[in-house]
Amino acid sequence: MRITSTRLSDGRELRYYDEDSLPERTAVDERGLEPGSTEQGRMRFDALTGEWIAIAGHRQGRIFLPSAAECPLCPSSPGKLSEIPEESYRVAVFENRFPSFQSGGTEIPDTDRVPAWGEDLPAYGRCEVVAFSDDHTGSIASLDSAHMSLVMDAWIDRTRELGELPGVRFVFVFENRGAEIGVTLHHPHGQIYAYPYVPPWARGVLEQAARADLDGRPPLLADLVEAERASGERIVWQDEHWIAFVPYAARWPFEVQIHPVTDRSSLTDLTPAERESFCRFYPLLVRALDSLFDASLPYMSGWFQRPAHATEAEARDSRLFLRMVSNRRAADKLKVPAGSETLMGAFISDVPPEQAAERIRTTLESTS
C-alpha cells in the first residue's frame, strides 16, 4: 500500500491510498480556491447533561445533495474540477471544507474542566472525508476485499495520526449512508472526527465498564460478547477473528455489532489476519443488508475504540467494535426518533432483535 500526500489549492491536506502497482498521484488542484478560514467554531457546555455542543454556523453553506455532475467527490475531469484532482482514484482522504472541528487556532481547550456559564471554548480538532471509491454509484457493498483493505488502511492510518495530535481525545471513524439517514452527498464516503473530548455515547460505555470493574464483574465488553456467543440467538456470522450479532438490547430496527474475537482496543491494534477477515466479510454484510428490502439500506456505522491519550482506566476498559444501525423498519416504513427517544433518550424498538438477527442470517446465507 502506498500513501501519497498533497495539498488542495486552499491548503487542505489530501491523501491517496493505493496499491503499490498503481501510478503515482501527481495531479494538482487547479481550482485556485482561497485559503480556508482558520477561525474555529466554538463549543458550549450543556450543564444539564454534561455534554459539549459544537456551534458551527459556517456549515450552513456546505453543498446539499448535488447531482452526479456536480459531485465534489467524483474525480476531476476536463471542465469539471472537484475535491479530488486525479482523473481516477482508489481511496482518498481530505480535510473537510466545512469542518465542525479544526485546529486553525493555537488554543487547545481544557474539556475536563466545567466552564462557567456563558464561557465557550474553541471547537478544536479535525474533520476529514474518506472517499471510498471514484465510482459515484458504488458503495461499501460493491468493494472487493482488496479495495476494502485500502479503506481500512486509511481508517488505521488516520486513527494513528489524528490520535497523536495534542488536545484530541477521541477519533471517531464513521459512515452515514442514505438520504433517509440525512446524508448530504450520495457518493460513497465516510468521515473521521477528531474530538477534543470523549463523546457522550463512548463515555457512557466507558462509565459502564468502570462500574463493572468496581463491582468485581468480568470486563464489560468482553463479557457481553461471550454472553452473545453463549446464547447464539442473535449471532449473524462469525469466524476465527470476528463475531457479528444483533445486540440483546438493540435500539434500532436493524442493528449489528461486529467485534474482534481477540481483545483489541483500537483499529491500530488489528493484525493482518484480522484485517483481511474483516475486509472479506464487511462488504458481504452490507450486500446482505441491502437485500433485506431489495433496496439500498440507509444506515449509520461507526467504530468504538480506545480514546486518544487514554488514561489507564480508559485503556483497560476499551474494546474495539463496529456498530451499525438502520432506521428502516419495513420496506415502506422508517423508524423516526420522536419524543421518547429524542427528548428522553428512551428508545422503543419496533423489531425484536431475535427476529432481526434471523432475517439477516437468512439473507447472508443467500448473499455472495
C-alpha positions in Angstrom: 0.0 0.0 0.0 1.3 3.5 -0.9 0.2 6.8 0.6 0.5 10.0 -1.4 0.1 13.2 0.5 -0.6 16.5 -1.3 -2.4 19.8 -0.7 -5.5 21.2 -2.3 -5.4 24.8 -3.6 -6.7 26.3 -0.4 -4.1 24.4 1.7 -6.1 21.5 3.0 -4.4 18.1 3.1 -5.4 15.3 0.7 -4.1 11.7 0.9 -4.4 8.9 -1.7 -4.3 5.3 -0.7 -3.2 3.0 -3.5 -1.8 -0.4 -4.3 1.9 -0.1 -4.9 1.4 -1.2 -8.5 -0.7 1.8 -9.5 0.9 5.0 -11.0 1.9 7.8 -8.6 -0.6 10.6 -7.9 0.8 13.9 -9.3 -2.3 15.9 -10.3 -2.6 19.4 -9.0 -5.8 21.1 -7.8 -6.4 23.8 -10.4 -9.4 25.4 -8.8 -7.5 28.3 -7.2 -9.5 28.2 -4.0 -8.9 31.0 -1.5 -7.2 29.7 1.7 -9.8 28.4 4.1 -10.6 30.3 7.3 -8.5 29.4 10.3 -11.2 30.8 12.6 -12.5 28.0 14.8 -16.1 27.4 15.7 -17.0 27.4 19.3 -18.2 24.8 21.9 -20.7 25.4 24.6 -21.2 23.2 27.7 -24.7 21.9 28.4 -24.8 22.0 32.2 -27.9 19.8 32.3 -26.3 16.8 30.6 -22.5 17.5 31.0 -22.1 17.4 27.2 -20.3 19.6 24.8 -22.2 21.2 21.9 -20.3 22.5 18.8 -21.7 25.7 17.3 -20.8 25.5 13.5 -22.9 28.1 11.7 -20.4 28.2 8.8 -21.5 24.7 7.8 -24.8 26.0 6.6 -23.0 26.8 3.3 -22.0 23.3 2.6 -23.2 21.5 -0.5 -26.5 19.6 -0.2 -27.4 16.6 -2.3 -25.7 17.7 -5.6 -26.3 15.9 -8.8 -23.7 13.5 -10.1 -22.4 16.2 -12.5 -21.7 18.5 -9.5 -20.4 15.8 -7.0 -17.3 17.1 -5.2 -16.1 13.5 -4.5 -16.1 12.3 -8.1 -12.6 12.5 -9.8 -11.8 15.7 -11.7 -12.1 15.8 -15.5 -11.7 18.5 -18.1 -14.2 21.2 -17.3 -15.2 19.6 -14.0 -12.9 20.1 -11.2 -13.6 18.5 -7.8 -12.0 17.9 -4.4 -10.1 15.1 -6.0 -7.7 16.4 -8.6 -6.9 13.0 -10.1 -9.0 11.5 -13.0 -9.3 8.3 -11.1 -8.5 7.1 -7.6 -9.0 4.2 -5.2 -9.4 5.7 -1.8 -8.9 9.4 -0.9 -9.0 11.2 2.4 -9.0 15.0 2.8 -9.8 17.7 5.3 -13.4 18.7 5.3 -14.0 22.1 3.6 -16.7 22.9 6.2 -15.3 21.3 9.4 -17.2 21.2 12.7 -13.8 21.0 14.5 -10.5 22.4 13.3 -7.1 23.2 14.7 -6.6 26.5 12.9 -6.1 28.4 16.2 -3.4 27.8 18.8 -5.7 27.4 21.9 -6.3 23.8 22.9 -9.4 23.7 25.1 -9.5 22.0 28.5 -12.7 20.0 28.2 -12.2 18.2 31.5 -12.9 21.5 33.3 -16.5 22.5 33.8 -16.6 26.1 32.4 -18.6 29.0 33.9 -22.0 29.6 32.3 -21.5 31.7 29.2 -17.9 30.7 28.7 -17.4 28.9 25.4 -14.3 27.2 24.1 -12.8 26.7 20.7 -14.1 23.7 18.7 -10.6 22.3 18.4 -10.0 19.1 16.4 -10.2 17.9 12.9 -12.8 16.6 10.4 -11.9 14.5 7.4 -13.8 13.0 4.5 -13.0 9.4 3.4 -14.0 8.8 -0.3 -14.2 5.0 -0.6 -14.1 4.9 -4.4 -14.3 7.0 -7.5 -17.5 5.2 -8.6 -20.3 7.6 -7.8 -22.9 4.9 -7.9 -21.0 2.4 -5.8 -20.9 1.6 -2.0 -19.1 -0.5 0.5 -21.2 -3.3 -0.8 -19.6 -3.1 -4.2 -16.0 -3.2 -3.0 -13.9 -6.3 -3.3 -11.7 -7.3 -0.4 -8.6 -5.7 -1.9 -10.3 -2.3 -2.2 -11.9 -2.7 1.2 -8.4 -3.2 2.6 -7.4 0.2 1.3 -10.4 1.7 3.1 -9.3 0.0 6.3 -5.7 1.1 5.7 -7.0 4.7 5.6 -9.0 4.2 8.8 -6.0 2.9 10.6 -3.6 5.5 9.3 -5.8 8.4 10.2 -6.7 6.9 13.6 -3.0 6.6 14.4 -2.0 10.1 13.2 -5.1 12.0 14.5 -4.9 10.2 17.8 -1.4 11.6 18.3 -2.5 15.3 18.0 -2.3 17.2 21.3 -5.8 18.0 22.5 -7.6 15.2 20.6 -9.4 12.9 22.9 -11.3 10.6 20.6 -11.0 9.6 16.9 -14.4 8.6 15.5 -14.4 6.7 12.2 -17.9 6.5 10.7 -20.2 6.4 7.7 -23.7 7.8 7.0 -25.5 6.3 4.0 -28.8 7.1 2.5 -31.0 10.2 2.3 -33.3 8.7 4.9 -30.4 9.0 7.4 -29.7 12.6 6.4 -26.6 12.4 4.1 -25.8 15.5 2.1 -23.7 13.6 -0.6 -24.7 10.4 -2.3 -21.1 9.5 -3.4 -19.8 6.5 -1.3 -17.9 8.1 1.6 -17.4 8.2 5.3 -15.9 10.7 7.7 -13.5 10.9 10.6 -13.9 13.3 13.5 -11.1 14.0 16.0 -12.9 15.3 19.0 -11.4 17.4 21.9 -13.5 15.3 24.3 -14.8 11.7 24.6 -18.3 11.9 23.1 -21.3 11.0 25.2 -22.1 7.5 23.8 -18.4 6.4 24.1 -18.2 8.0 27.5 -21.3 6.1 28.6 -19.7 2.8 27.5 -16.6 3.5 29.5 -18.5 4.5 32.5 -20.5 1.2 32.4 -17.2 -0.7 32.0 -15.7 1.2 35.0 -18.8 0.3 37.1 -18.3 -3.4 36.2 -14.7 -3.1 37.4 -15.8 -1.6 40.7 -18.5 -4.3 41.2 -15.9 -7.0 40.6 -17.7 -8.3 37.5 -15.8 -9.5 34.4 -14.7 -6.9 31.8 -17.9 -5.5 30.4 -17.4 -5.6 26.6 -15.7 -9.0 26.6 -18.4 -10.3 28.9 -21.2 -9.1 26.5 -19.5 -10.8 23.6 -19.2 -14.1 25.5 -22.9 -13.8 26.5 -24.0 -13.3 22.9 -21.8 -16.3 21.9 -23.2 -18.5 24.6 -26.8 -17.6 23.6 -26.2 -17.8 19.8 -29.7 -16.5 19.2 -28.6 -13.2 17.7 -25.3 -14.1 16.0 -25.4 -13.5 12.3 -21.9 -14.5 11.4 -18.6 -15.5 13.0 -15.1 -16.9 12.1 -11.9 -17.3 14.0 -11.3 -13.5 14.0 -14.7 -11.7 14.2 -18.2 -12.2 15.6 -21.2 -10.2 14.3 -24.5 -10.1 16.2 -27.7 -8.1 16.8 -27.3 -6.9 20.4 -29.7 -8.1 23.0 -30.9 -4.5 23.7 -30.9 -3.2 20.2 -32.4 0.3 19.9 -32.9 0.4 16.1 -35.0 -1.9 13.9 -31.8 -3.4 12.3 -28.6 -3.1 14.4 -25.4 -5.1 14.1 -22.2 -5.1 16.2 -19.0 -6.6 14.8 -16.4 -7.4 17.5 -12.9 -9.0 17.1 -12.7 -12.3 18.9 -9.4 -11.4 20.4 -9.4 -8.4 22.7 -8.3 -5.3 20.7 -8.9 -1.7 21.8 -8.1 0.2 18.6 -8.1 -0.1 14.9 -4.3 0.3 15.1 -4.1 -3.0 17.1 -5.6 -5.3 14.5 -3.4 -8.0 13.0 -3.1 -8.5 9.2 -5.2 -11.7 9.5 -7.9 -9.8 11.4 -7.9 -7.0 8.9 -8.1 -9.5 5.9 -11.0 -11.3 7.5 -13.0 -8.1 8.2 -12.4 -6.8 4.7 -13.9 -10.0 3.2 -16.9 -10.0 5.5 -17.9 -6.4 5.8 -18.9 -5.7 2.1 -20.8 -9.0 2.2 -22.7 -7.9 5.2 -23.7 -4.6 3.6 -24.9 -6.5 0.5 -27.0 -8.7 2.7 -28.5 -5.7 4.5 -29.3 -4.2 1.1 -31.2 -7.5 0.2 -33.5 -7.2 3.3 -35.8 -4.9 1.4 -34.3 -5.2 -2.1 -33.0 -1.7 -1.9 -30.0 0.2 -0.6 -30.5 0.2 3.2 -29.9 3.5 4.9 -27.5 3.1 7.8 -25.0 4.7 10.1 -21.9 2.8 11.2 -19.0 3.8 13.4 -16.1 2.4 15.4 -15.9 2.5 19.2 -12.2 2.4 20.2 -9.8 3.4 22.8 -9.7 7.2 23.4 -6.7 9.1 22.3 -4.2 9.8 25.0 -6.2 7.3 27.1 -6.0 7.2 30.9 -5.0 3.8 32.4 -8.7 3.1 33.2 -9.9 4.1 29.7 -7.2 1.8 28.1 -8.2 -1.1 30.3 -12.0 -0.7 29.6 -11.9 -0.1 25.9 -12.6 -2.9 23.4 -12.8 -2.2 19.7 -16.1 -2.9 17.8 -18.1 -1.6 14.9 -21.7 -0.6 15.4 -24.2 -0.4 12.5 -27.8 0.9 12.8 -30.6 1.4 10.3 -33.8 3.4 10.7 -35.6 1.2 8.1 -38.2 -1.0 9.9 -40.1 -2.2 6.9 -40.0 -1.7 3.1 -42.2 1.3 3.3 -41.6 2.5 6.9 -38.9 4.3 8.8 -38.1 4.4 12.5 -38.3 8.2 13.3 -36.9 9.0 16.8 -39.7 11.0 18.4 -40.4 12.4 21.8 -39.4 9.4 23.9 -36.2 8.7 22.0 -35.1 12.3 21.2 -36.2 14.2 24.3 -35.7 11.4 26.9 -33.2 9.0 25.2 -35.7 6.2 26.0 -35.7 4.0 22.9 -38.6 1.8 21.9 -37.6 -0.9 19.4 -40.0 -1.9 16.6 -38.3 -5.2 15.6 -37.4 -7.8 18.2 -33.6 -8.3 18.0 -34.0 -12.1 17.5 -36.3 -11.6 14.5 -33.9 -9.1 13.0 -31.0 -11.5 13.5 -32.8 -14.3 11.8 -33.6 -12.2 8.8 -30.0 -11.0 8.5 -28.7 -14.6 8.9 -31.0 -15.9 6.2 -30.1 -13.1 3.9 -26.4 -13.6 4.5 -26.6 -17.3 3.6 -28.0 -16.4 0.2 -25.7 -13.5 -0.5 -22.4 -13.8 -2.3 
